[in-house]
Amino acid sequence: MTWRQNVRLRVRTCQSARSEWKAARDEWKAEYERSKAARRAAGKKPGFPDTDHPGPPPTGFTLLPWLLLGLGAFSNLLQGETPNPWIGGLGLPVFNSLYIYVTFRSFDRVKRESVSTRVALGLMGLLTTGLALGYGGDWLTFFPLLGLATGAALRGRGLGRTGLLLALYAGAIAYVRGGWDDATGIGYATFISSMVTAAILGLSEAVRELRAAREELARRAVEKERLRFSRDLHDLLGHTLSVIVVKSEAARRLAPRDMDAALGQITDIESVGRQALTEIREAVTGYREGSLATELTRARSALSAASVQPVVRQSGAPLDPQSEALLGWVVREAVTNVVRHSRASRCEITVEGAAERVRLTVTDNGTGTGTGTGTGPGTGTGTGADTCEGVGGTGLKGLTERLAAAGGSLTAGPAPRGGFTVTADLPVGADELTAATPGAARQPG
C-alpha cells in the first residue's frame, strides 16, 4: 500500500466517523430540547443554564484525538525512514481501524462485553507488538493507544491487574528496542492511559446511572403523594357530603313542624362544611392529624341525624396519635356507609385496647342489601366486600393498604346475626411502623 492509498483510507475513516458523530450530536440535541420543554413545564426559567443536565453522553469520538500519537510513525512512512514500508503502511490503517472499532463499542455495555470486542482488542495487541518489535522508535507510542482502548473496553475489578501487566509488557518491548529510557516512558504512559481512561469513563457512567435513579425515585415519590391525596380526598369528601345530605334531609322533614330543630340541623350543616374546608386544606399540605375521639363524636352526630341509634364502647389504655388517626379514618368510612346504605336502626362501635394490639369493630343491623358506596365489590351495606378477604373499592381498599403499612389488617363482611361488620386490627406501636412510610407519620394516607 502506497502512502497515497494510506491517506485515502484515513480520509474515508474520518468521514465515516464524522457522519456517526453528527448523528450522535443530533440525537443529543433532540434530548436536550425535550429536557428544556420539561423544565419549562415544571416552572423553571428557560433563560438560566440547566446545571442538572450532564450534557451529551460520551462516545468514541472523545478518544479519537489520541490517534494523533501515531503521526510520528506516519511521518516516518512518508519520509521513507521505515524499512519495508508496505508492512508499516498496511499495519497503520489496520491498527487505526481496530482502535476505532474497539473504542466506539466500548461505550455500549452489551457491545463492550461481547466476544467480537475482546477479539478485536487481542488483535490490536498482537499488531502493536509486531509493529513495535519491527520498527521501534515512534511505533512504540502505539502501546499507550492500546492502553486507552484497554481502559475503555475492560472496565471492572480486574482492570488494575490487566493494566499493570500491559504496562510491564509494553516496558519490556520498549526495553528490547530502545533501552531503559524508552521502557520507563512507554510503560508509565501505557499504565496511566489505561487506568485514567477507565476511571473517567466509569465515573461518567456512574453519574448518569445515579441521575436516572434519582429521577425514578422522584417519579415514584410523586405517584405516592398523588395516591395519598386521592385517598384523603375520597375519605374526607365522602364522609362530609354524606353527613350534609343526611342533615339536609332531616332539616327538610323537620321544617314543617319544628323550625327550631330544622335550624339546628342547618347550623350543623354549616359547621360540617367549615370543618371540611379546614380538613381539605390540611390534606393538601399533608399535615392532617386525625383524632379517634373527634371521629367518634362526629359519628354519633351523623348516626343520630340519620335516625340510627349509636352505641359506642371504648376500653383499654390511651392510644398513640398515629393509631388514633388510622382508626379514626376507619370509623369515618364505616359510619359514612352505614348512614348512606345500610338502612340500619342501630350501629355499634367498639374499641378494645390490649397490651399489644387494639381492635375497632363497627357493626350495624341493616338489611344487608344495597350497592354501597363503591368501597366493596359485593352487596351489603356498602362498607366493604361480602367476605373478609380481598376488601376492594376506593374507600376500604385504601384503608386496608394504610393499615397493612402499619402492620395491621382490615376485614369486612356480613355479620353472623345480620347486618354488616367492619373490623380493624392494629398493633399498639403503629407509630414506629408508619414512620417508615412518607406522609404516614402525620396522617394515615
C-alpha positions in Angstrom: 0.0 0.0 0.0 1.4 3.4 -1.1 1.3 6.4 1.1 -1.4 7.9 -1.1 -3.6 4.9 -0.6 -2.9 5.2 3.1 -4.0 8.8 3.1 -7.3 8.0 1.2 -8.1 5.2 3.7 -7.6 7.6 6.6 -9.8 10.2 5.0 -12.6 7.7 4.4 -12.3 6.6 8.0 -12.5 10.2 9.2 -15.6 10.9 7.0 -17.4 7.8 8.4 -16.5 8.8 11.9 -17.7 12.4 11.2 -21.1 11.1 10.0 -21.6 9.0 13.1 -20.6 12.0 15.3 -23.2 14.1 13.5 -25.9 11.5 14.2 -25.0 11.3 17.9 -25.0 15.1 18.1 -28.4 15.4 16.5 -29.7 12.8 19.0 -28.3 14.7 21.9 -29.8 18.0 20.7 -33.3 16.4 20.5 -32.9 15.0 24.0 -31.8 18.4 25.3 -34.8 20.1 23.7 -37.1 17.6 25.4 -35.3 18.4 28.7 -35.8 22.1 28.2 -39.5 21.6 27.4 -40.0 19.5 30.5 -38.1 22.2 32.6 -40.4 24.9 31.3 -43.4 22.8 32.1 -42.1 22.4 35.6 -41.9 26.2 36.0 -38.1 26.6 35.7 -36.8 29.8 34.0 -35.6 28.9 30.5 -33.0 31.7 30.5 -30.9 30.1 33.2 -28.4 27.3 32.4 -29.5 23.8 33.2 -26.9 22.8 35.8 -28.7 19.4 36.3 -28.3 18.3 32.7 -25.0 16.4 32.3 -24.7 17.1 28.6 -24.3 14.6 25.8 -23.1 11.1 26.7 -19.5 10.3 25.9 -18.9 8.4 22.7 -16.0 7.0 20.8 -15.3 10.5 19.4 -13.8 11.5 22.8 -10.9 9.1 22.2 -10.3 9.8 18.5 -7.9 12.7 19.0 -5.4 10.4 20.7 -4.8 8.8 17.3 -2.5 11.8 16.7 0.1 9.9 18.7 0.6 7.8 15.6 1.6 10.8 13.5 5.3 10.1 14.2 5.0 6.7 12.7 3.1 8.1 9.8 5.8 10.7 9.2 8.4 8.0 9.2 6.5 6.3 6.4 6.2 9.5 4.4 9.9 10.3 4.7 11.0 6.8 3.8 12.7 6.2 7.1 10.9 2.9 7.7 12.2 -0.3 6.3 9.7 -2.5 4.5 7.3 0.5 4.3 4.5 -1.7 2.8 4.3 -3.6 6.1 4.1 -0.3 8.1 1.7 1.2 5.6 -0.6 -1.8 6.0 -0.3 -2.1 9.8 -1.0 1.6 10.5 -4.6 1.7 9.0 -5.4 -1.7 10.4 -4.3 -0.5 13.8 -6.4 2.7 13.5 -9.4 0.7 12.3 -9.2 -1.7 15.3 -8.7 1.2 17.7 -11.9 2.9 16.3 -13.8 -0.3 16.4 -12.9 -1.1 20.0 -13.4 2.4 21.4 -16.8 3.0 19.8 -18.1 -0.3 21.0 -16.8 0.4 24.5 -19.5 3.0 25.2 -22.2 0.4 24.9 -22.2 -2.1 27.8 -23.5 -5.0 25.7 -21.1 -4.4 22.9 -18.3 -3.8 25.2 -18.6 -7.2 26.8 -19.1 -9.0 23.5 -16.7 -11.6 22.1 -16.0 -9.6 19.0 -14.8 -6.6 21.0 -12.4 -8.8 23.0 -11.1 -10.4 19.8 -10.5 -7.0 18.2 -8.6 -5.9 21.3 -6.5 -9.0 21.2 -5.7 -8.5 17.6 -4.8 -4.9 18.4 -2.3 -6.1 21.0 -0.7 -8.5 18.6 -0.4 -5.9 15.9 1.0 -3.4 18.3 3.6 -5.9 19.5 4.7 -6.7 15.9 5.0 -3.1 14.8 6.9 -2.1 18.0 9.3 -5.0 17.7 9.8 -4.5 14.0 10.3 -0.7 13.9 10.7 0.6 17.5 11.1 4.4 17.9 7.8 6.3 17.2 6.0 3.0 16.7 6.3 2.3 20.4 3.7 5.0 21.0 1.0 2.6 19.9 1.2 1.0 23.3 -0.4 4.0 25.1 -3.1 3.9 22.5 -3.5 0.2 23.2 -3.8 1.2 26.9 -6.6 3.7 26.1 -8.5 1.1 24.2 -8.0 -1.4 27.0 -9.1 1.0 29.7 -12.3 1.8 27.7 -13.2 -1.8 27.0 -12.1 -3.6 30.2 -13.8 -1.6 33.0 -14.1 -3.5 36.2 -12.3 -5.0 39.1 -9.7 -6.9 37.0 -8.6 -3.7 35.2 -5.9 -2.8 37.7 -4.1 -6.2 37.2 -4.6 -6.1 33.5 -3.3 -2.5 33.2 -0.2 -3.3 35.3 0.6 -6.4 33.2 0.1 -4.5 30.0 2.4 -1.7 31.2 5.1 -4.2 32.2 4.7 -5.9 28.8 5.0 -2.6 26.9 8.0 -1.6 29.0 9.7 -4.9 28.2 9.1 -4.5 24.4 10.4 -0.9 24.6 13.5 -2.0 26.5 14.3 -4.5 23.8 14.1 -1.8 21.1 15.3 1.3 22.9 16.7 0.6 26.3 15.7 1.8 29.8 14.6 5.3 28.8 12.0 4.1 26.3 11.0 1.3 28.7 10.1 3.6 31.6 8.4 6.2 29.5 6.3 3.7 27.4 5.4 1.6 30.4 4.3 4.5 32.5 2.3 6.1 29.7 0.6 2.7 29.0 -0.4 2.3 32.6 -1.6 5.8 33.1 -3.6 5.8 29.8 -5.5 2.6 30.7 -6.3 3.5 34.3 -7.2 7.1 33.8 -9.5 6.3 30.8 -11.3 3.6 32.8 -11.7 5.9 35.8 -13.1 8.8 33.8 -15.5 6.8 31.7 -16.6 4.7 34.7 -17.3 7.9 36.7 -19.3 9.4 33.9 -21.3 6.2 33.5 -22.0 6.1 37.3 -23.1 9.7 37.4 -25.6 9.1 34.6 -26.9 5.9 36.3 -27.3 7.8 39.6 -29.1 10.6 37.9 -31.5 8.1 36.2 -32.1 6.5 39.7 -32.8 9.9 41.2 -35.4 10.7 38.5 -37.0 7.3 39.1 -37.2 7.9 42.8 -38.7 11.4 42.3 -41.3 9.9 39.9 -42.3 7.3 42.5 -42.5 9.9 45.2 -44.9 12.0 43.1 -47.0 8.9 42.4 -47.1 8.1 46.1 -48.1 11.6 47.0 -50.9 11.6 44.4 -52.2 8.3 45.8 -52.1 9.7 49.4 -54.0 12.8 48.3 -56.6 10.9 46.3 -57.3 8.6 49.3 -57.6 11.6 51.7 -59.9 13.5 49.3 -62.1 10.5 48.8 -62.4 9.8 52.6 -62.9 13.5 53.5 -65.5 14.4 50.8 -67.3 11.0 51.0 -68.0 11.4 54.7 -68.7 15.1 54.7 -71.1 15.1 51.8 -72.9 12.1 53.2 -73.4 14.0 56.5 -74.5 17.1 54.7 -77.1 15.1 52.7 -78.4 13.3 55.8 -78.7 16.5 57.8 -80.3 18.3 54.8 -83.0 15.6 54.6 -83.6 15.9 58.3 -83.9 19.7 58.1 -86.4 19.3 55.2 -88.5 16.8 57.3 -88.4 18.9 60.4 -89.1 22.3 58.8 -92.9 22.0 58.5 -93.4 21.1 62.2 -90.3 22.2 64.2 -88.5 25.2 62.7 -86.0 25.4 65.6 -84.9 21.8 65.1 -84.6 22.4 61.4 -82.4 25.4 62.0 -80.3 23.3 64.3 -79.7 20.9 61.5 -78.8 23.7 59.1 -76.4 25.1 61.7 -74.8 21.6 61.8 -74.5 21.6 58.0 -72.7 24.9 58.1 -70.3 23.6 60.8 -69.6 20.4 58.9 -68.9 22.4 55.7 -66.5 24.7 57.5 -64.7 21.7 59.1 -64.5 20.0 55.7 -62.8 23.1 54.2 -60.2 23.0 57.0 -59.6 19.3 56.6 -59.2 19.6 52.8 -56.6 22.4 53.3 -54.7 20.2 55.8 -54.9 17.2 53.4 -53.4 19.3 50.6 -50.4 20.3 52.7 -50.1 16.7 54.0 -50.2 17.6 57.7 -53.6 16.4 58.7 -53.6 14.7 62.1 -56.8 12.7 63.0 -58.3 12.0 66.4 -60.3 8.9 67.3 -62.3 10.8 69.9 -63.3 13.5 67.4 -64.4 11.0 64.8 -66.4 9.1 67.4 -68.2 12.3 68.3 -68.9 13.1 64.7 -70.1 9.5 64.2 -72.7 9.9 67.0 -73.9 13.1 65.4 -74.2 11.6 61.9 -75.9 8.4 63.0 -78.4 10.3 65.2 -79.3 12.6 62.3 -79.9 9.6 60.1 -82.2 8.0 62.8 -79.6 5.4 63.6 -79.0 4.7 67.3 -75.3 5.0 68.0 -73.7 2.7 70.6 -70.0 3.5 71.4 -67.9 1.4 73.7 -64.2 2.1 74.3 -61.8 0.3 76.7 -58.1 0.0 77.2 -55.2 2.4 77.6 -54.9 5.6 75.6 -53.6 5.1 72.1 -50.7 6.9 70.3 -51.6 9.7 67.8 -50.9 7.5 64.8 -53.1 4.7 65.9 -55.9 7.1 66.7 -55.6 8.7 63.3 -55.8 5.3 61.5 -58.7 4.1 63.5 -60.4 7.5 63.0 -60.3 7.0 59.3 -61.9 3.6 59.6 -64.7 5.0 61.8 -65.3 7.8 59.3 -65.5 5.4 56.3 -67.6 2.7 58.0 -70.1 5.2 59.5 -70.5 7.0 56.2 -71.5 3.8 54.5 -73.8 2.8 57.4 -75.6 6.2 57.1 -75.9 6.1 53.3 -76.7 2.5 52.6 -77.4 0.1 55.5 -81.0 1.1 56.4 -80.0 0.2 59.9 -81.6 1.3 63.1 -78.6 0.6 65.3 -74.8 0.9 64.9 -72.3 -0.3 67.5 -68.7 1.0 67.5 -66.4 -0.9 69.8 -62.8 0.0 70.6 -60.9 -2.7 72.5 -57.3 -1.9 73.6 -54.9 -4.7 74.8 -51.3 -4.8 75.7 -50.0 -5.3 72.2 -52.9 -4.6 69.8 -56.1 -2.6 69.5 -59.3 -3.7 67.7 -62.0 -1.5 66.3 -65.4 -3.0 65.3 -68.2 -1.2 63.5 -71.4 -3.4 63.3 -74.9 -2.4 62.1 -78.2 -4.3 62.0 -79.1 -3.3 58.5 -80.8 -5.3 55.8 -77.6 -6.3 54.2 -78.7 -5.1 50.8 -77.7 -2.3 48.6 -74.8 -1.5 46.3 -72.8 0.5 48.8 -70.5 3.4 48.1 -68.3 1.6 45.7 -66.0 0.6 48.5 -66.6 -3.1 48.1 -67.2 -5.4 45.1 -70.1 -7.3 46.6 -73.5 -6.5 48.1 -74.2 -5.5 51.6 -74.2 -2.2 53.4 -71.6 -0.7 51.2 -69.0 -0.8 54.0 -66.9 -3.5 52.3 -66.8 -6.7 50.5 -69.0 -9.7 51.3 -66.1 -11.6 52.5 -63.3 -10.9 55.0 -60.7 -11.3 52.4 -59.9 -9.0 49.5 -61.5 -5.8 50.7 -61.9 -3.8 47.4 -63.0 -0.5 46.1 -61.8 3.0 46.7 -62.7 3.5 50.4 -61.9 0.4 52.4 -59.3 -0.7 49.9 -57.3 2.4 50.7 -57.8 1.9 54.4 -56.6 -1.8 54.0 -53.4 -0.6 52.4 -52.9 2.0 55.2 -53.4 -0.4 58.0 -51.2 -3.0 56.3 -48.4 -0.5 56.1 -48.7 -0.1 59.8 -48.7 -3.8 60.5 -52.5 -4.1 60.9 -55.4 -5.5 58.9 -58.9 -4.6 57.9 -61.7 -7.1 57.2 -65.3 -6.5 56.2 -68.3 -8.8 55.6 -71.8 -9.8 56.7 -72.3 -10.2 60.4 -73.4 -13.7 61.7 -76.6 -12.3 63.1 -77.4 -10.0 60.2 -76.1 -6.6 59.2 -72.5 -5.9 58.3 -69.3 -5.7 60.3 -66.0 -3.9 59.6 -63.1 -4.9 61.9 -59.7 -3.1 62.0 -56.8 -4.7 63.9 -53.7 -2.6 64.6 -50.5 -3.0 66.7 -50.2 -0.6 69.6 -46.8 0.6 68.4 -48.1 1.6 64.9 -46.2 4.9 65.1 -42.9 3.2 64.7 -44.1 1.4 61.6 -45.9 4.3 60.0 -42.9 6.5 60.4 -41.2 4.4 57.7 -43.9 5.5 55.2 -43.7 9.0 53.8 -46.6 11.1 55.0 -47.8 8.4 57.4 -46.3 10.0 60.5 -48.8 12.8 60.3 -51.8 11.3 58.6 -52.8 7.8 57.7 -52.7 8.4 53.9 
